[in-house]
Amino acid sequence: MTTPWSRVIGALVGCAVGGLFLAAAFHGTPPVAVWQALQAGHWGWPALAVLTGTAVFVLAKTARWRLLLGSGPAVRGGWLAEPVLAGLALNALVPHSGEFVRAVSLQRRAGLPASGVLSSIVAERVFDLFGVLIVGSAALIELPVIPRLDAAVRVLGLVAAVLAALIVVALVLPDAVEAVARRLTVAFPERVREWLLRQVSDALRGLEPVRSPRTSAAVLAWSLIQWLAVAFAVWGCGRVVGFEAGAAAASLVVVGIVVAFLLPNAPGYAGSVQIAFLVTLEPLGVPEDQALAASFVYQLLMILPLVVAGLVCLRPSLARRE
């Protein structure tokens, strides 16, 4: 359980990490050079490509979540995009806060238990990591092995394996999970214990859609579409500032972004995006000023529109259904 103080401390740590990343990114690269690259940018169809990638990313994320929530009629309808956008916006401002908004939204609007919704989001994270691993591994086959990128893929693989193992245990041994929960909560007051056990039961039911191989395959397919859309947006960012990233290079930038986002982050992912672009593209021969300029294009044309759209959707996504 988080407290106001823990959230404040987390925000301060994120800002500190973001500041360190920005300082490291601009070490040896004059900010004026980055500004000049942005001023000379091609803000026509390449910028449209970034916005298109952003839109496809949201559509794929929404369609995938719809599958993970199951087949109940309560979650049918285009309104599911509202909590998705609201969650993305809040995650960009206060890391990991968007998941709770999505859970509250479906609890209020569809009557789904928040713990069950959160378990679907945990499953979503696992498929995120698998999707990025597939995209990144395919890119590393084409490009020369870069030790730090290979290490990033290994980190994602470890995290994905641990989360996947936990989900498999919950699916295969749900009775054992509930038995462990009953033992761990035996010392709690009866009302608190009943509430906690109910959350565990709801969370286990929330994972049920993943039990279907057909659903899991469809979820993985949407995950690949989602991250390929981000790679397309990254490619567009490179075209805006005058370099051709290529599909493999753009895909590796996506791996870098995901790894950076696992760390504490400043609002707007300031610093993290810059490091992800620089660490990935500089070994591939992209000048540092252009790599950094592309990272700011990514923030301007992908992250900023998501934040604006998500804040607009925040209030309706939390409204109770009539």
N, C-alpha and C positions, 0 to 999 in steps of 0.2 A: 504494500500500500504506500502510495506517495503522499507527501505532505507539502504544504506551500513552501517550507524551507528547502526540502529536497529538490523541488522544481526550480527554485531560485538558484540553488547551488549547481544544479545540472545546466541551467541556462548560462551561468557564469563560466562554468568549465567549457561549455560549447563555444562561447565567445572567445575564451582564451585560446582554445585549440584552433579556431578559425583565424584568429589574429596571427598565431605562429605559422600556420599554413600560408597565409598571405605574405608574411615577411619572407618565408622560405621561397615562395614562388617568384617574388620580385627581386630576390637576391641576384644581382648581376644583370637584371633587365630593367632599364629605365621605364617608369610608367608612361612617359611621353611617347615612347616607341609603340606601346600597346594602344594608346589613344590615337596615334596616327594610323595604325592598322585598322582601327574601328572607323575612323573618318573616311578612309579610302575604301571601305567595304562595299560589297555589291548587295544592296538592300532590296533587290527585286525578287525574282523567282527563288534564289537560294533561301531568303528569309521565309518565303511561303512554304518551302520544303520543310523548314524547321517547325513551322506552325502546323503543317499537315502531320508530321510525325508526332507532335504533341497531341493532336486530336485523336489519332489512331491509338496512341498509348492509353488515353482515357477510355476509349470505347472498348479496347481489349481488356483492360483492367476491370471494367464494369461487367462485361460478359463473363469473364472468368469467375468473378465473385458471385454472380448469379448462379453459376453451376455449383460452387462450393456451398451455397446456402441451401441447396436442395430444391425439390420440385413443388414446394407448397405454394398455393396461390397468393399468399400474403406478400410475397416479394416480387410479384410480376409487375411490370410497368417501367416506363422510362425514368421514373423518379429515383431509381437506384443510383443513377449517375450523380445525384445531388450529394448524398453522403460520401461518395467516392471523392468528388472534387473537394468537399469540405475537409475530408481527412487529409488529402494531399496538401491543401493549403496550410492546415495547422501543423502538419509534420514539417513543412518548410520553415515555419516560424518557431515552433517549440517541438523539437524532435520527439517522435513517438507519442505525441498527444492525439494525433488524428485517429488512431485506432479506437480510442474510447468514444470519440464523437460518433464514429460509424456504429459502434455497438449501441450507444444510447439512441441513435436515430432509428435503428431497426426495432429496438425495444418499444419506442414510442409509436412508430408509424406502422409496424407490422406485428407487434405483440410477441416478437421473438425474444427469448432470454438472452441477456447481454453476454453471459458466459459462453453460450453456444455460438453467438456471433464472433466473439473473440477467438474461439477455437477455430472457426473458419478462416480467420485472419492469420492465425499461426500456420495453418495449412497453406494459405496463400503465400506466406513468406518462404516456405519450403519449396514450393513450385517456382517462386521467383529465383531462388538460388540455383535450382536445377536448370531453369531456362538460361540464366546467365552463364552457368558452367558449360552448357552445350554451345552457346554462341561464342564464348571465349575460347573454348577448346578448338572449335573449328577455325577460329582466327589464328591461333598459335600454330596450327598445321601449315598455314600459308606463309606466315611471317617467320623471320629468324627468331629463335628463342631469346627472350630478354629476361634475365634472371628475376628481376623484381616483379615482372608481370606474371611469370610462371609461379612465383611465390604467392601472388594475389589470388590466382586461380586455386592454388592449394588451400589457402585460407577459406575461400568460399566452399570448397569441397568438404572441408572439415566441419564447418558450421552446418552445411546442408545435411551431412551424414548424421550429425548428432540430433538435429531437429527431426529428420525423417525417422530415426530410430525411436524417438519418443512417440511419434505419431503411430508407428507400427505397433509398439507396445500397447498404446491406448486402444487400437483397433482390435488387436488379437486377444488381449487380456483385459477387457474392460472390467470384469468382475474383480480381478486382482488389483486394478488401480483403485476401484472403489473400496476394496478391503483395506488397502494401505491408507487411503484417506480417512477411513473410520478409525484406524488405529492412531493415526497422527493427531486426530481431533478429539480423542477420548477425554482429554483433560479440560476441554473448552466447556463453557456454559451450554446448556442444552439448546437454547435458541440459536446461539452462534454456531454450534456444531451442526444443527439441522440446516442452517443457511449455507454453510460451507459445503456440506455434502450435496446439497441441491445444486450448487454451482458446478461441482465436479460432474454430477450426473448430466446436467445441461451441456457442459463442455464436451463430454463423451458423445452425446447425441449430435452435437454440432459437427463432429468429424465423420458422421455416417456417410455423407455423399462421397467421400474419398474412397470408401470401401468398394465402390463400383469401378472396375477397370476401364469401362467405357467413359465414365465421368472423369476419371483421372487422366486418361489420354486426351480428352477434350480440354481439360484444364491446362495440361502441359502445352498443348498446341496454342492456346490463347496466351500462355506465358511467353512462348517463343515469338509470337506476333507482337506482343507488348514490347519486348526488349529489342527486337529488330526495328520497331518503330522508333525507339530511342536512338538506336544506331543510325537510322536514317536522318534523324534530327541532328545528331552529331556531325554526320557527313555534310548536312546543309550548313552547319555553323562554320565548318572549314571552308566551304565555298564562299560564304559571306566575306570572309577575310582574305580570300585569295589562294587557298591551297586545296589540293585534292587529297582527302584523307584515305579514300578507298574503303571498301566494305570491311576488310579485316581490321584495319587500323581503327575505324569507327567502332567496331565491335569491342576491341580491346579498351577503348575509352570507356565504354559502358561498364566493363569489368572494374576499371579503376574507380568509376563513380560509385558503384555499389559497395566496393570495399571501403571507400572514404566515408560513405553514408552510414557504415556500421559504427563509426566512431562518434563521440560527442561533436555536435555541429552548431555553428553560429546560425542566426536567422538567414534564410535564403541560401544556406549552404555556402556562405562566403568562405573562401579559403579552400574548402574541400573540393569544390568544382575545379578551382585553379590548379591544385596539386594533381588531381586526376588527369586533366588534359595535359599538363606539362610532363608529368612522369611517364605518361604513355606515348605521347607524340614526339617528344624531344629525341629519344633514342632512335626513332624512325626517320629522323632527318628534318623534321618540321622546326623552323626557327622558333625560339622561345617567345618572341613578341607575338608571332602569329598564333601560337598555341594558346597563349594567355588571352589574346583577343577573342579567339573562338570560344573560350570558356565564358567570357562575359556575354557573348552572343547567346550562348546556351541559357544563361541566367535571365537574360532580357526577353528572349523569345519562347522559352519553355517554362522556366520556373515562375517568372513573374505573371504570365497569363494564368497559370494554374492557381497561383495565390489569389489573384483578383477574382477569378471565376469561383474559387472555393469559398472565399469570404462572402460573395454574393449568395451562394447556396447554403451558407451555414445556418441562417435562421430558418428557412423552409425545411431544411433537412432535420432539424430538431423539433419541428412543430408536430404536435400530436395529430393523428389521423382523426378526421371527423367521424 
